[in-house]
Amino acid sequence: VVMLLLVFIFAAVHSGMASFRDAGEKLIGERSYRVLFAGISLPLAVSTV
């Protein structure tokens, strides 16, 4: 149950941030958005694995 919850949280955050990529890049810049995306997505992926 916990593993399934972690997978759903990761999927929601990852796909949610990916869907806001264009707006995020326009707002804070391409490199800053990628760093933010990686900074949020990678720890979630590691904790899920």
Secondary structure, DSSP 8 states (H G I E B T S, - for coil): -HHHHHHHHHHHHHHHHHHTHHHHHHHH-HHHHHHHHHHHHHHHHHHH-
